[in-house]
Amino acid sequence: MCGLIGFSDTAGTRHSGEAVVRAMALQHDRGNGLGAGYAGHGIYPEFPDHYAFHLIYETREALEATEAFIDHYYDLERAEALPTRRTTGITDAPLLWRYFAKPESKKLRDSGISDDDYVVNAVMHINTSIEGATVASSGKNMGVFKGVGFPEEIGHFYRIEDYEAHTWIAHNRFPTNSLAWWGGAHPFSLLNYSLVHNGEISSYGINKRYIRQFGYICTMFTDTEVAAYLFDLLIRRHGLTAEQACKALAPPLWSQIDRMDDKARHDYTLLREIYASAMLNGPFAIVLGTDEGMVAFNDRVKLRPLVAAVEGTQVAVASEESSLRELLPAPDFLWAPKAGEPVIVRRGQAFQPPVVSTSKPAGSPVGGAVASMDVLTSESEVSA
């Protein structure tokens, strides 16, 4: 179960979230009303250099303690309640606020760390030390909007149609072995990364212990949180490319590596050995939103559905084709990514679909090539 969507425009054009909400509503039955959410990248162009903190508060005391912390360590430009509207089905909303701030210059200088690490430390402190406070997102020019409800309810509640973004991700949750609460809904986010997930990360325990040694603390009682932190660790801190990060998290089998040429066998062996404790086991489909675009990929045997489409400069992925066609009514190309092969979309770079058979099955819609779902021959990516 669970349903997800990712949408990104390589031209950087910003799009209203209205269509994303409609597309998620088509996956209504993939959830059970216990969690949904959206993340938009590019939604705050008036604050391009400020960190936008979205906070979920269970009590007024948590709000006051967090604001005192922010006031002490940050130069605060604006603080306000997140705009919401009365919505049928949502009756227990917590306090929802956003803050646009920059690290206080002297404290940042004295800390001896980067501004991003300064923010990560603040997020971990709030989530672990201020009871009743949860940071939903903390990146620049982006934000996460999530809660307990169906996706159409959460979209209406947060007025998602009022926001425009170059990259959207969205989720409809069906929790099976974790808590259903506002902070535990998807997306999960840290800095400019936002992530949604369908499936189960059975390696959660070892993954959580692995990232703890780098200062990341999981507090939201769901396995997906660890994947968001792993991307920050691998890409921002360790300098891996998006392709390398995906291959570290969902690497080829050893039997496949053994059949590679010398260079590829060497590279993949290093990834598997160095990041053995970061590898994600279990069935999953993941979509990552960033300020640069979008990344989507499956587990190594594709135990969760993921389909993709491109129309002009717009690329979308989803759990179901119906959602894709709500976003891209006449796709130029439609395909199902191979197991473990990432779809990587970057702003400013033309997206190149994979090399596949483009014969159109009988009855396929006019206006786009439909790829045969079982003859993919290359990774769907754009070279750096």
N, C-alpha and C positions, 0 to 999 in steps of 0.2 A: 504494500500500500504506500501511501504518501505520494504526492504529486509535486512536480517542480517545473519551473520555467526559467530560462535565461534569454535575454534579448540584448543585442549590442549593435550600434551603428558605427561602422568603421570611419565614416565621415565626421563623426563627433556631433552629429545633429541630435538635439534633445527632443524626446518624445514624451507626451503625456502618459501617465500611468493608467489612464482609463482603459486602454485596450488590454493591458496586462491583467487588470482585475477581471475583465470579461473572459480572457483566456483562462485564468485560474478557475473561474466559476464553472467552466466546462469539466474541470477535474474535481468537482464537488464530492463525488462519491469515493475519491481516493483518501479522504479524511473523515474524521468523526466529530468535528467541531471542537477539538481540544487543542488547536494550535494552527496558526497561519501567519504569514508575514511577507513583507516586501522590503527590498533594499534598492535605492536609487543612487547612481553615481553621476554627479553633475547637477544635483538639485539645488545647490546653494552657490550660484555664481557670484552673488554679492559678497560672499565671504570666502574667496578662493584660498586664502592663506591662514585661515583660522581652523582649528580643530573643532568639529561639531560634535559635541557630546550629547547623545540621547540617553536619558536616564529613566529607569522604571523604579518608582518608590512605593513601598508597601505602607509606609507611615510618614507623617509629617516630620517626625523626629529624624528619620533617615534623610529626608530632603534638607533639613537644616544642617545636619552634620556634613553632608556632602557639599553643600554650598559653602560652608565654612572652609572646608578643605580646598575647594576650587579657588576661593577668594585668596587663600594664603599662598598657593603655588602657581597661580595663573593670572594673567592680565585678562580680565573678563570684558568682552565687548557687548554681549547681550545675553540675557537669561529670560526665558519665557516658557509658558506651558505650550506643549505641542497642540496644534489645532486639531480638534476632534469634533464629531457631531454625534448626537443621540442616535443609537442604532439598535434595532430590535435584535435580541439575541446576545447583546453585550450589556451585562448589568453589574459587573463587579470590577470595572476598570480601576487600576491603581492610579497613582499620580504620575503623570508623564510630562517630563520637561526636557528642554534642550538648551545648551549653552554653547556660545561661540567664543573661543578663548585661545590665547597663545601662552606658552610657558613664560613665567616671569623671568626676565632676562638674567638677572643676577643669580637667582636660584638655579637656573639652567646652567649658567657658566660654572657655578660652584660645584654642580653635580658631576661635571666632567664627562657627561654622556650626551648622545645625540638627542634632538628634540623628540624624535619618534620613540626612543627608549624611555625618555622622560614620561611620555604619555602612556606607554605600556605599563610602566611602574605604577602610575596613578590608577590605571584601570584595575590592575591586580589588587592594589590597596583598597580601592572602593569596594570591589566585589568580595574581598575576604575580610575586611575590617569594619565596614559600616553595615550593621545589620539592617536588612530591609531595603538596601540600595543595590541596583544592578545596572551596569553600563551596557546598553543595547548596541551602541556604536560610538566610535571615537575618531573617525577619519576626517579628512578635509573634503569639503564639497560633496559630501555623501551622507546618507542616513539610513537607519533601519527602523521599520515600523512593524511591530509584531505584537501578538497577544493570543488569548484564548478565544477561539471562534472559527467559523468557516472563512475561507479566503475572501468571499464577496462581502461578508460582514466586516472583516478587518479592513478591507479596502475602503468601504463606505465610512467606517468609523474614523479612520485617519485622513480621509479626504485625499486619497492617493491621486485622484484625477487632477488635483491642483498642482502636482509636482511634475517637472519635466526632467528627464535624465537621458544621457547617451547610452547608459547600461542599466538594465533592470534585472533583478532576480526575484523569484517569488516561490512560495512553498505552501502546501496544504498538508497538515500533519495527521498521522494516525499513530499515536504513541502506543507502544506495546509493552515496553519494560522500563519506562522512565516516567517521571512526573509530568503532569500537564499543568503548566503554570506560565505566566506571562514571560518571564525571563527564559524559560526553556523552549519557547517557540522558536522556529527558524525565521529569518537567517541568524547565523552567529557571525560576529564581526570583531575585528581588531584593526585599528588604524584604517587603511584604505582597502582592506579585504573584507568581503562579505561572502557567506557561504551557505548553501542549502544542500540537503542530502536526503535521498530516499534509500532506505535499507537499514543495515545494522553493521556497526564496526565492532566485530568480535574481538579485535586486538586492542580495544579501548584501554584495558588495564595497563598493558606494557607501553602503549603510546602515551598515556597520561604520565606514567613514571618517567619516561624518556624526556618529555618536554619540561617536566618539573625541574630538572637539573639546569635548564636554561632560564628559569624564572617564570614560566607560565604555569598558572594554577587554575585547574578546572573547578568551577563552582556551580555550574548550571544543571547538573544532574542528567546530562544526556551526552551520548557518545559523539555527537556531531561537533560539539565545541572544540574537541581536540584537533579536528581536521583544520579548522580555521587557524589555530595557533601554529600548526605544523607548516602551513603555507607561509606564514610570516617568518618563521624560523628559517625555512629552506631558501626562500627567495630573497627576503630583505636582509636577513642577518648572515646567511651563508653564501649568498650570491649566486645561487642556482638559477638557471632560466626556468620559465614556466614548463617547458618540455621536460627538463631534467627533474623538476620537482614532481611532476606527474609520474615519471618513470621510477622515481624513488618510492613514491607512495603506492603505486600499482605496477611493480616491475614485471618483466617477462619471467616465465618459469625458467628454472635452471636448464631444463631440456632444450628450451628455445635458445637460451644464451649459448649453449654448447655448439649450436649450429651456425652461429654468427661468424662474420669475418674477424680477423685478429683484433682490429681496433674496437669494433663494437663489442666484442666479447670482453675486452679489457675494461671498457667504459662501464658496461652494465654490471660487471663483476664488482667494480669499485662501488657503484651506487648501492648494490644489494648488501655489500659487506659493511659500508660506512653507515648506511641508514636502515640496517636490519630492524631496529626497534621503532623506526618511524613507519614501516610498511603497514598499510591498512589491509587487514583481513576481513573477510565477510562479504556479503552482497551489498553493492552500493552503486548509486549514480550520484555524482557530485557536480554542482555548478558553482564556480567561483566568480564573483564580480570584483573588478578592480577599477582604479582610475584610468588604466590603460585599455580596458576592454573586458574580456570574458574568457574563462577556461571551463570546459566541461569534459568529463570522462567517467567511464565505468570501471568496475572491478575487472580483474583479468579474465573472467569467464562470462561476463555480462549477465549477471543474475538479476539485474534491475533494468527496466526499459529506458531507452534514451533515443530520441529521434532528433534530426536537425534539418534546417532549411536555410536557404539564402535567397534573398530578393534584392537585387541592386547592392546597396551598401549595408543592408540590414541582414543580420544573422540571428537565428533563434534556435534554441533547443528546448525540448519538453519531454515529459513522460508520455504524452499522447499526441498524435498527429493533429487531432481536432484543435488543440490549443495553438499549434504552429500556424494553422490556417486562419485562426482568428487574428494572429499577429501579422502574418504574411499571406494574404489571400491568394496570390498568384506566384508561388515561389519559382525562381529560376532553377532551383536544384533542391531535391529532397532526398535524404539518405539516413541510414541508421549507422552511427559510428561503430567501429569494431571494438571488441572488448579490450580495455586498457589503452585504447588509442585516443589521445586528447583532441578535442576541437578547441583551437586557440584563435581568438579574435583580438586584433590589436587596432586601436584607433590610429588612423593615419596610414594604414597599410591595407591594400586591397586583399580581401579574403579569397583564398584559392580553395575551392571544394576538392575533395579527394578524387582520385582517378578511379572511376567506376564505370560499369556498363550503364549507358543512358537510354537504353531501349525502353519505350513507354509501354507498360502493361495495358491491356485492353481496358477501356473505361476510365483511364487516368485523366484527370482534369486538364483542360487546355491551358497553356500558359506557363508550363514549367516541366523540366525533365525530371522524371522520377527514377532514382537509382535502384537497381536490383539490390535487395537487402542482403544478399549473400556473396557478392563478388567484389567487395571492397579490396583495393590493392595497395593503398598508401595512406599514410597518416594525414589527417585533416588538420593542417597547421599553416602558418605563415612564417617564413624564416625571419630571424631577427635581423 
